[in-house]
Amino acid sequence: MNLAHLVKSLPFGLSYREAAARIGLPYQRVRLAMIRDKYPVADGRGFSQNGRRKLNPALLDWSKSNIALARQWKCSRERVRTLRQKLGLPKIESRGRRKKSR
């Protein structure tokens, strides 16, 4: 039996590790086959495999810091920073920090 057929016969919602254990093949090989066959995976963090998390700039309160926005939207502060930069919005200084004077 080929690997694609084995992956298609699995019940939905397994993690990569669970699927590899059921099939009895190495984790990485099963993982790549599942990705190739677009198997809906539960990745162990309680939600299905998603594409990039999309932020709607109109819904964000840009007066908040990048860290506060990242916590609110459950994404990285780097994602918020790059979005702020892409939109041409001014940087927000973190509270309690001052720029070094030269």
Steps between C-alpha positions, in 0.01 A plus 500: 500500500636845419529781752239725335239225534591449867469872571159518332376208710578681829215659701496880488653717772807299599829670575809412297636298791178301545479429127863382489435269795189352335670444165824381658733710283746777589344830613658721231400271215138485617494876563616580147245261351221659707599849387519390137155335520351804685391291797321719764739473795456578866844636586482438875426861596125460482427631152527381144779582264446859382665721246651831601292680761343802331467828684249759392677838535167682529419312822830575675544785747833635376550717810591181692849354506602214271515264796148588614362454148684168462351370825153615399514337156708195607778555248863605527604858569719475190185441293344815649822698446524405132132580445547840669803566279318387184212739572741787569378555854733663755692289751370491856763528771475241774397641834787543743768517231665805360711540195870517573643846452831503317 
